[in-house]
């Protein structure tokens, strides 16, 4: 079986699993949160994994869009689909502004520009009256999709979120395998050579930045709709660090990598406390009960292990193993 067929089979099984997950006892709100972060990581991977641009400001698109969508739905009384569109558009606009400034520099200088601009937005959200300050924007209603589907039902909301995330993921797949995506890969591998071939690399990088920001904005908007709130943690620099961690753990430059990485990180952050209590009861060692208070240490340990043991990430190592196996069979 070829790697392409294995990939199709794997994605098909994943989709079936996601469709059946709530029916098999999975908590819909947790699954929706996982989907939002998977989309966030996939959007970031489009920029870093396929274009080679490291952004430490992606929380600005994620959290900024979360506030815009939440405010539009709660205060302006707009429908959820319009709120999602406005959130996505705000992410794209922020990406256009930040990307225009970031692409004018290279390497660490470009990265620091994204971090500085994202921190500026953080302080705006901290002081602006419509964001709720440190309390955040609370009580965002889900409303009715197209005036028909009542999203207060968690199961219905889950399948709507799944459709949105799958559609966005297919857009990423189409982008990567398009001529535009091939130019992005060329820029990542050797930008001077891409310039010598006649490509306006700054224009392509800006388009990739805007697309990545728009998808990150969609993820943030969807998260606000699902959970009913947007907080400062959504625009904090640590959220940008989290998405970097998810992408590196899953596998940089692979389609499935961000999905795997976000699953690992979100599971650790949400379920480590339950695991600690289980281990404490199983072993009688009370220290395990403190695992829930050491989430940052655990995620940092995961990152260190990833860097030392499998630098390509979970899916990156799997792809490399499949390539070696295929080469061995061909011999």
Secondary structure by P-SEA (a helix, b strand, c coil): ccaaaaaaaaaaaaaaaaaacccccccaaaaaaaaaaaaaaaaaaaaccccccccccaaaaaaaaaaaaaaaaccccccaaaaaaaaaaaaaaaaaaaaaaaaccccaaaaaaaaaaaaaaaaaaacccccccccccccccccccccccccccaaaaaaaaaaaaaaaaaaaaaaaacaaaaaaaaaaacaaaaaaaccaaaaaaaaaaaaaaaaaaaaaaaaaaaccccccccccaaaaaaaaaaaaaacccccaaaaaaaaaaaaaaccaaaaaaaaaaaccccccccccccaaaaaaaaaaaaaccccccaaaaaaaaaaaaaaaaac
